[in-house]
C-alpha cells in the first residue's frame, strides 16, 4: 500500500512538474506534449503522436473559426460577412464537439485555448472596424480554411486511426465549401 501511494505521489509530482515547466508553451503545444508523454514507449506511439498533432491543430483552428465568427456577427458591416460568421459558429461548433468526443474516446488531450498564432490573428481582427474588419475577416477565413483543408486532407489520406480518419474525411467537404464561399465573398470585396 505504501509503495502504491509513493508511486502515485511521484507520478503526480512529475505531472505537476511537467505542467509547471510548460507554462511558457501555448495550450496546443502543452496538449501535444502531454499526449506524446502518455504514448511514449507504447506500441501505439507513432499513431498517437499523429492523432495528437492532427487533433490539437484542428481544435485550435476550430476555436479560431468559432471566435472569429462570433466577432464577425458582432462587428461585420456586410450582411454576407455576418451570415458567413454565423455559418462558422454553427458548423465549427458541431465539428469541435465531434472532435472533443473522439479525443476523449482515444484518450487524447485537446488544448483549452487556441494557439498563440491564432490568438494573435484574433487580436488583429479585434482591432479592425467597418469595411476594414470585413476585408480582414474574409482574408483570415480564406487562409485559415486553406490550412484546415490541407490538414484534413492529410489526415483523411494518412491517419491510421479509423475513427479519426473518418472524422477528417466527413468534415473535409464542409471545409471545402467554407473555403469556396470565403473566396467568393473575399473576391467580391476586392472588385
Secondary structure, DSSP 8 states (H G I E B T S, - for coil): -HHHHHHHHHHHHHHHHHHHHGGGS-HHHHHHHHHHHHHTTSTTHHHHHHHHHHHHHHHHHHHHHHHHHHHHHHH--SHHHHHHHHHHHHHHHHHHHHHHHHHHHTT----SS--HHHHHHHHHHHT--HHHHHHHHHHHHHHHHHHHHHHHHHHHHH--SHHHHHHHHHHHHHHHHHHHHHHHHHHHHT-
